[in-house]
Amino acid sequence: MNCTDVTVGLHFTFKHTIIDYHLHQDYYLQVDSTN
């Protein structure tokens, strides 16, 4: 693996982590509002 592969891999991982975080945040907010 060269530097570009590592950077792209980290970028995609970071991006998906952010997306997952926002999805989970929305989910928990919906659960809180229904209770």
N, C-alpha and C positions, 0 to 999 in steps of 0.2 A: 504494500500500500504506500502510495506517495502522499505528499502533503495535501494535494487537492482532494484526494479521496477522503482523507481524515476530516478536512474542513467541511466538505459537503455532507459527510455522514453526521458530524456534530450538528450542522445546521438543520438537517432534516429531523434529527432526534429532538433538538431544542424546539423546533416548530411544532412537532407532534405533541410534545409535552405541554406546550402552551395551549394548543387546541384542546387536548384532553382536560386540562385544568379548567378551561372556560366551560366546556361541556358539563363537567362534574359540578362546577359552581352553579350553572343554570339549573341543573337537576336538583341540587340541594335547596336552591331557592324556591323551586316549585313545590318540593316536598314540605318545606317550612310554611309556605303560604296556604297549603291545603289543610294543615293541622291547626 
